[in-house]
């Protein structure tokens, strides 16, 4: 069993003292790709921001490699957790290679000077993300799918054990959505990372993820394999109000008219 890279212990997420969920217990091991699923407004983005140390929890703890994320300095946290948030960055004038190089900032020392090792890390990240051919392009000239790969490359250049992504397939067509999730799977399994991403794409999560984290209103979160989620009926219960039916044998879902 791979040791947990990230843990959430009795974690309560929310805003202004108002919880969005029951306490969440979560372990993310290395070599694993986990999708966060749930209806709109259930707290997927808030959970990811809380796990990343960007939003304080109402209660509970987040640990990365056994250390409390909210007790870390910003620099130390950046060496443990890389985050990709939704949307295009306001960096259209930068070229791709420069943007990806910003991911090396936690490792470049007080003067921010890159070394040969940093440049190798950027090259490796671009290769892993399938974005090496874009390195000299201006970010503003890249398509949405290309930008998503570039942002993932920047996170990979950060060289962290944990990678968190908020809806990385949003605004992409089906082939690009599939490409991004396959890439995340390769990164998790090939680099030993714990990768967690939120998505509304049920079928890609069922087909390509190792585990699913289901967020449900007024109920505890559920974590297990896609097969377990289907067979137990937990996935159907999580989307019971959305007009979606699930076939646990075929591993598919349909939308009711």
C-alpha angles and dihedrals in degrees: 000000000000113000116252114266092190133018135186114202118197087328117184116191127195148101134271092359093307112122119219095197147014113267110297124219114192140166122190113192125195119266091038138117115203127183123207110218133182143115122290114288095019093118107263095137092041090053092051093047090049093049088049092055093246096113125036117237122236088230141348134042141278117210129192114194087343097308126111108255093209092053092055125096115247090253094051092046089052089057091054106038131036119194133199113192128196120274141038116296120243090242102101093138093058121088118238096251092054093048092050089047089062086072088071092063095103089058104039100085131234095312095048094229116155121227133204088267090055091051090050090050090053092049091049092048092051090051093048092049093047090241103112091110089059098054097111096039122106109249090231091062094054123101121243091261092049092048090053090054090048092052090049089050089053089052091048091051086058086069099214130157091230127054120188122187129184110214097324091177096053115127093011127120120244098267091049092046090053092046092053095049092046088051091051089050092052091048093049095047098035099043100035092240130150103234122189124177136170120229146163091208101104098178096051089049091050094046103041111023128091093212141009127218110204119200115202131182113259091352135096116267116258125220127189146106122304090249091053092047091055099040095047094048091236092123092051091049092050090057098031093124097046102074095248125133125197132212107210092192098051093033092229139116135217135200118236117229 
